[in-house]
Amino acid sequence: MLFYFDFATWRRMLRLAWQEKNPRNRRALLRTLLLTVPLVSSFHALCFFLDGILFPSLWRTKVEKPVFIIGHARSGTTLLHRLMSRDSERFSAFLLYELFFPSLLQKKLIRAGAAFDARFLGGALERRVRAWEERRFGPTQHIHPQSLTEPEEDDGVLTFSCASRSWIVRLPYMGPLDFYYVDRWPERKRRRMLRFYKECVRRQIHLNGPGKQHLSKNPTFA
């Protein structure tokens, strides 16, 4: 399975970014779209490809009976998602940091690094990460509590594919940018994106333990 990247949407975002009137915003968006996204996506694509070679048992992992929590924003979906995800013997869910590292290889390396930090560095790296979390998420914790190690919305796994609805925050053009009406997309594009999403879920289940049900929460999927 190859990494999915929406080139058409990426080019459209580039055109919209170039038309931004605020020079500072324009430079930041172009830097993100021309440098960060291609570099990170290429790295993800390589790791995603290597998954099938390094972990052949991945292809025997099945995605069966996933559970989708949907509802309007601010309706309690986060609370329900996190409560249900505590049943780790039954459910598998994406943690926030895992959404931005969709490859199984990446996830395993990060977990190995965390174990090394806990055993040999006394949690020094973890303390730095927690400090960063406080700076990054502190001002909005009363609205939507966040942590890199808490379950989060599945949509994040599509960020570096340029298919995540979160891009609308930085490029608020809901007319030219269609992240929402997936059922109206051409069938080939829709199937490619949904196959990629399923492969991301397969990797997460393989990581957390085959036989578990994927637990998804995402208001924008509705």
LINRA-V751292 format. One record per residue. N is the residue number from 1. RES is the residue in three letters. SS is DSSP state (h for helix, s for strand, l for the rest). PHI is phi in degrees with one decimal (999 if undefined). PSI is psi in radians with two decimals (999 if undefined). Layout:
n=N res=RES ss=SS phi=PHI psi=PSI
n=N res=RES ss=SS phi=PHI psi=PSI
This chain:
n=1 res=MET ss=l phi=999 psi=2.25
n=2 res=LEU ss=l phi=-91.6 psi=2.70
n=3 res=PHE ss=l phi=-66.7 psi=2.38
n=4 res=TYR ss=l phi=-88.8 psi=2.32
n=5 res=PHE ss=l phi=-139.1 psi=2.21
n=6 res=ASP ss=l phi=-89.0 psi=1.54
n=7 res=PHE ss=h phi=-63.6 psi=-0.66
n=8 res=ALA ss=h phi=-63.0 psi=-0.78
n=9 res=THR ss=h phi=-68.3 psi=-0.68
n=10 res=TRP ss=h phi=-59.7 psi=-0.79
n=11 res=ARG ss=h phi=-65.0 psi=-0.65
n=12 res=ARG ss=h phi=-66.2 psi=-0.70
n=13 res=MET ss=h phi=-65.2 psi=-0.65
n=14 res=LEU ss=h phi=-60.7 psi=-0.78
n=15 res=ARG ss=h phi=-62.7 psi=-0.74
n=16 res=LEU ss=h phi=-67.1 psi=-0.68
n=17 res=ALA ss=h phi=-64.2 psi=-0.70
n=18 res=TRP ss=h phi=-63.9 psi=-0.46
n=19 res=GLN ss=l phi=-88.7 psi=-0.05
n=20 res=GLU ss=l phi=-59.0 psi=2.32
n=21 res=LYS ss=l phi=-79.8 psi=-0.53
n=22 res=ASN ss=l phi=-78.7 psi=2.02
n=23 res=PRO ss=h phi=-58.1 psi=-0.68
n=24 res=ARG ss=h phi=-65.2 psi=-0.79
n=25 res=ASN ss=h phi=-63.4 psi=-0.71
n=26 res=ARG ss=h phi=-61.6 psi=-0.80
n=27 res=ARG ss=h phi=-63.5 psi=-0.75
n=28 res=ALA ss=h phi=-63.5 psi=-0.75
n=29 res=LEU ss=h phi=-66.7 psi=-0.76
n=30 res=LEU ss=h phi=-65.2 psi=-0.67
n=31 res=ARG ss=h phi=-63.2 psi=-0.73
n=32 res=THR ss=h phi=-65.0 psi=-0.81
n=33 res=LEU ss=h phi=-77.6 psi=-0.53
n=34 res=LEU ss=h phi=-93.0 psi=-0.43
n=35 res=LEU ss=h phi=-114.6 psi=-1.07
n=36 res=THR ss=h phi=-61.7 psi=-0.91
n=37 res=VAL ss=h phi=-61.3 psi=-0.87
n=38 res=PRO ss=h phi=-60.8 psi=-0.72
n=39 res=LEU ss=h phi=-66.6 psi=-0.85
n=40 res=VAL ss=h phi=-67.8 psi=-0.74
n=41 res=SER ss=h phi=-63.8 psi=-0.68
n=42 res=SER ss=h phi=-64.4 psi=-0.73
n=43 res=PHE ss=h phi=-63.1 psi=-0.78
n=44 res=HIS ss=h phi=-60.3 psi=-0.74
n=45 res=ALA ss=h phi=-61.6 psi=-0.73
n=46 res=LEU ss=h phi=-63.1 psi=-0.84
n=47 res=CYS ss=h phi=-65.1 psi=-0.67
n=48 res=PHE ss=h phi=-62.5 psi=-0.71
n=49 res=PHE ss=h phi=-66.5 psi=-0.71
n=50 res=LEU ss=h phi=-67.8 psi=-0.41
n=51 res=ASP ss=h phi=-52.6 psi=-0.83
n=52 res=GLY ss=h phi=-67.4 psi=-0.39
n=53 res=ILE ss=h phi=-87.0 psi=-0.78
n=54 res=LEU ss=h phi=-79.1 psi=-0.46
n=55 res=PHE ss=l phi=-129.0 psi=1.28
n=56 res=PRO ss=h phi=-59.9 psi=-0.46
n=57 res=SER ss=h phi=-67.2 psi=-0.23
n=58 res=LEU ss=h phi=-56.5 psi=-0.65
n=59 res=TRP ss=h phi=-73.5 psi=-0.21
n=60 res=ARG ss=h phi=-93.5 psi=-0.08
n=61 res=THR ss=l phi=-80.3 psi=2.23
n=62 res=LYS ss=l phi=-107.4 psi=2.59
n=63 res=VAL ss=l phi=-103.1 psi=1.84
n=64 res=GLU ss=l phi=-126.8 psi=2.36
n=65 res=LYS ss=l phi=49.3 psi=0.91
n=66 res=PRO ss=l phi=-63.9 psi=2.67
n=67 res=VAL ss=s phi=-111.4 psi=2.19
n=68 res=PHE ss=s phi=-111.9 psi=2.16
n=69 res=ILE ss=s phi=-99.7 psi=2.01
n=70 res=ILE ss=l phi=-125.7 psi=2.72
n=71 res=GLY ss=l phi=164.7 psi=2.94
n=72 res=HIS ss=l phi=-63.9 psi=2.62
n=73 res=ALA ss=l phi=-58.3 psi=2.57
n=74 res=ARG ss=l phi=66.6 psi=0.45
n=75 res=SER ss=l phi=-109.0 psi=0.13
n=76 res=GLY ss=l phi=99.7 psi=0.16
n=77 res=THR ss=h phi=-65.8 psi=-0.62
n=78 res=THR ss=h phi=-64.0 psi=-0.79
n=79 res=LEU ss=h phi=-60.3 psi=-0.81
n=80 res=LEU ss=h phi=-64.0 psi=-0.74
n=81 res=HIS ss=h phi=-60.0 psi=-0.81
n=82 res=ARG ss=h phi=-72.4 psi=-0.58
n=83 res=LEU ss=h phi=-66.1 psi=-0.82
n=84 res=MET ss=h phi=-67.3 psi=-0.61
n=85 res=SER ss=h phi=-67.7 psi=-0.32
n=86 res=ARG ss=l phi=-67.3 psi=-0.32
n=87 res=ASP ss=l phi=-81.5 psi=1.26
n=88 res=SER ss=l phi=-71.8 psi=-0.24
n=89 res=GLU ss=l phi=-74.8 psi=-0.41
n=90 res=ARG ss=l phi=-105.0 psi=-0.72
n=91 res=PHE ss=s phi=-110.3 psi=2.64
n=92 res=SER ss=s phi=-122.9 psi=2.33
n=93 res=ALA ss=l phi=-140.8 psi=2.73
n=94 res=PHE ss=l phi=-76.7 psi=2.27
n=95 res=LEU ss=s phi=-81.7 psi=2.81
n=96 res=LEU ss=h phi=-56.4 psi=-0.84
n=97 res=TYR ss=h phi=-65.6 psi=-0.51
n=98 res=GLU ss=h phi=-71.2 psi=-0.38
n=99 res=LEU ss=h phi=-66.2 psi=-0.52
n=100 res=PHE ss=l phi=-96.7 psi=0.08
n=101 res=PHE ss=l phi=-133.9 psi=1.37
n=102 res=PRO ss=l phi=-71.0 psi=-0.31
n=103 res=SER ss=l phi=-77.1 psi=2.50
n=104 res=LEU ss=h phi=-63.6 psi=-0.67
n=105 res=LEU ss=h phi=-59.3 psi=-0.78
n=106 res=GLN ss=h phi=-61.7 psi=-0.78
n=107 res=LYS ss=h phi=-62.7 psi=-0.75
n=108 res=LYS ss=h phi=-65.7 psi=-0.69
n=109 res=LEU ss=h phi=-65.3 psi=-0.70
n=110 res=ILE ss=h phi=-65.9 psi=-0.75
n=111 res=ARG ss=h phi=-64.5 psi=-0.65
n=112 res=ALA ss=h phi=-65.6 psi=-0.68
n=113 res=GLY ss=h phi=-64.1 psi=-0.69
n=114 res=ALA ss=h phi=-65.1 psi=-0.70
n=115 res=ALA ss=h phi=-66.2 psi=-0.68
n=116 res=PHE ss=h phi=-63.9 psi=-0.73
n=117 res=ASP ss=h phi=-62.1 psi=-0.77
n=118 res=ALA ss=h phi=-65.9 psi=-0.64
n=119 res=ARG ss=h phi=-85.3 psi=-0.70
n=120 res=PHE ss=h phi=-111.5 psi=-0.36
n=121 res=LEU ss=l phi=-111.0 psi=0.07
n=122 res=GLY ss=l phi=66.6 psi=0.42
n=123 res=GLY ss=l phi=77.3 psi=0.37
n=124 res=ALA ss=h phi=-61.1 psi=-0.76
n=125 res=LEU ss=h phi=-67.0 psi=-0.67
n=126 res=GLU ss=h phi=-61.7 psi=-0.71
n=127 res=ARG ss=h phi=-63.7 psi=-0.66
n=128 res=ARG ss=h phi=-66.7 psi=-0.68
n=129 res=VAL ss=h phi=-65.7 psi=-0.74
n=130 res=ARG ss=h phi=-63.7 psi=-0.65
n=131 res=ALA ss=h phi=-65.1 psi=-0.71
n=132 res=TRP ss=h phi=-63.7 psi=-0.73
n=133 res=GLU ss=h phi=-58.4 psi=-0.74
n=134 res=GLU ss=h phi=-62.9 psi=-0.73
n=135 res=ARG ss=h phi=-68.6 psi=-0.71
n=136 res=ARG ss=h phi=-77.8 psi=-0.78
n=137 res=PHE ss=h phi=-103.9 psi=-0.22
n=138 res=GLY ss=h phi=-50.1 psi=-0.86
n=139 res=PRO ss=h phi=-64.0 psi=-0.33
n=140 res=THR ss=h phi=-117.1 psi=0.17
n=141 res=GLN ss=l phi=-63.1 psi=-0.51
n=142 res=HIS ss=l phi=-73.4 psi=-0.29
n=143 res=ILE ss=l phi=-93.7 psi=-0.88
n=144 res=HIS ss=l phi=-145.5 psi=1.69
n=145 res=PRO ss=l phi=-58.0 psi=2.29
n=146 res=GLN ss=l phi=-134.5 psi=2.57
n=147 res=SER ss=l phi=-155.9 psi=2.59
n=148 res=LEU ss=l phi=-62.2 psi=-0.38
n=149 res=THR ss=l phi=-109.1 psi=0.38
n=150 res=GLU ss=l phi=-110.1 psi=2.61
n=151 res=PRO ss=s phi=-59.0 psi=2.50
n=152 res=GLU ss=l phi=-142.6 psi=3.10
n=153 res=GLU ss=l phi=-67.5 psi=2.32
n=154 res=ASP ss=h phi=-58.6 psi=-0.48
n=155 res=ASP ss=h phi=-54.6 psi=-0.47
n=156 res=GLY ss=h phi=-60.6 psi=-0.42
n=157 res=VAL ss=h phi=-67.7 psi=-0.27
n=158 res=LEU ss=h phi=-96.8 psi=0.08
n=159 res=THR ss=h phi=-56.4 psi=-0.95
n=160 res=PHE ss=h phi=-85.9 psi=0.15
n=161 res=SER ss=h phi=-95.5 psi=-0.03
n=162 res=CYS ss=l phi=59.7 psi=0.59
n=163 res=ALA ss=l phi=-124.6 psi=0.06
n=164 res=SER ss=l phi=-82.4 psi=2.47
n=165 res=ARG ss=l phi=-67.6 psi=-0.26
n=166 res=SER ss=l phi=-65.9 psi=-0.37
n=167 res=TRP ss=h phi=-63.7 psi=-0.39
n=168 res=ILE ss=h phi=-67.2 psi=-0.34
n=169 res=VAL ss=h phi=-69.3 psi=-0.70
n=170 res=ARG ss=h phi=-86.4 psi=-0.46
n=171 res=LEU ss=l phi=-129.7 psi=1.43
n=172 res=PRO ss=l phi=-78.1 psi=1.20
n=173 res=TYR ss=l phi=-125.3 psi=1.39
n=174 res=MET ss=l phi=-71.9 psi=-0.20
n=175 res=GLY ss=l phi=-80.1 psi=-1.08
n=176 res=PRO ss=l phi=-67.4 psi=-0.51
n=177 res=LEU ss=l phi=-105.7 psi=2.02
n=178 res=ASP ss=l phi=-109.7 psi=1.71
n=179 res=PHE ss=l phi=-102.1 psi=-0.12
n=180 res=TYR ss=l phi=-106.4 psi=-0.71
n=181 res=TYR ss=l phi=-90.9 psi=1.11
n=182 res=VAL ss=h phi=-61.2 psi=-0.58
n=183 res=ASP ss=h phi=-65.9 psi=-0.26
n=184 res=ARG ss=h phi=-96.8 psi=-0.08
n=185 res=TRP ss=l phi=-69.3 psi=2.77
n=186 res=PRO ss=l phi=-56.8 psi=2.50
n=187 res=GLU ss=h phi=-56.6 psi=-0.72
n=188 res=ARG ss=h phi=-62.4 psi=-0.78
n=189 res=LYS ss=h phi=-65.9 psi=-0.74
n=190 res=ARG ss=h phi=-62.1 psi=-0.78
n=191 res=ARG ss=h phi=-66.3 psi=-0.66
n=192 res=ARG ss=h phi=-61.9 psi=-0.80
n=193 res=MET ss=h phi=-66.2 psi=-0.75
n=194 res=LEU ss=h phi=-70.1 psi=-0.58
n=195 res=ARG ss=h phi=-64.7 psi=-0.71
n=196 res=PHE ss=h phi=-63.1 psi=-0.78
n=197 res=TYR ss=h phi=-59.2 psi=-0.76
n=198 res=LYS ss=h phi=-62.8 psi=-0.68
n=199 res=GLU ss=h phi=-66.6 psi=-0.61
n=200 res=CYS ss=h phi=-64.3 psi=-0.73
n=201 res=VAL ss=h phi=-64.3 psi=-0.73
n=202 res=ARG ss=h phi=-57.6 psi=-0.75
n=203 res=ARG ss=h phi=-64.3 psi=-0.67
n=204 res=GLN ss=h phi=-67.6 psi=-0.71
n=205 res=ILE ss=h phi=-65.0 psi=-0.74
n=206 res=HIS ss=h phi=-59.8 psi=-0.69
n=207 res=LEU ss=h phi=-67.3 psi=-0.77
n=208 res=ASN ss=h phi=-85.8 psi=-0.29
n=209 res=GLY ss=l phi=130.0 psi=1.99
n=210 res=PRO ss=l phi=-55.4 psi=2.59
n=211 res=GLY ss=l phi=96.4 psi=-0.18
n=212 res=LYS ss=l phi=-84.1 psi=2.77
n=213 res=GLN ss=s phi=-92.2 psi=2.37
n=214 res=HIS ss=s phi=-74.8 psi=2.37
n=215 res=LEU ss=s phi=-113.1 psi=1.97
n=216 res=SER ss=s phi=-114.3 psi=2.40
n=217 res=LYS ss=s phi=-132.9 psi=2.15
n=218 res=ASN ss=l phi=-163.6 psi=1.83
n=219 res=PRO ss=h phi=-57.3 psi=-0.61
n=220 res=THR ss=h phi=-71.2 psi=-0.34
n=221 res=PHE ss=h phi=-65.3 psi=-0.37
n=222 res=ALA ss=l phi=-71.6 psi=999
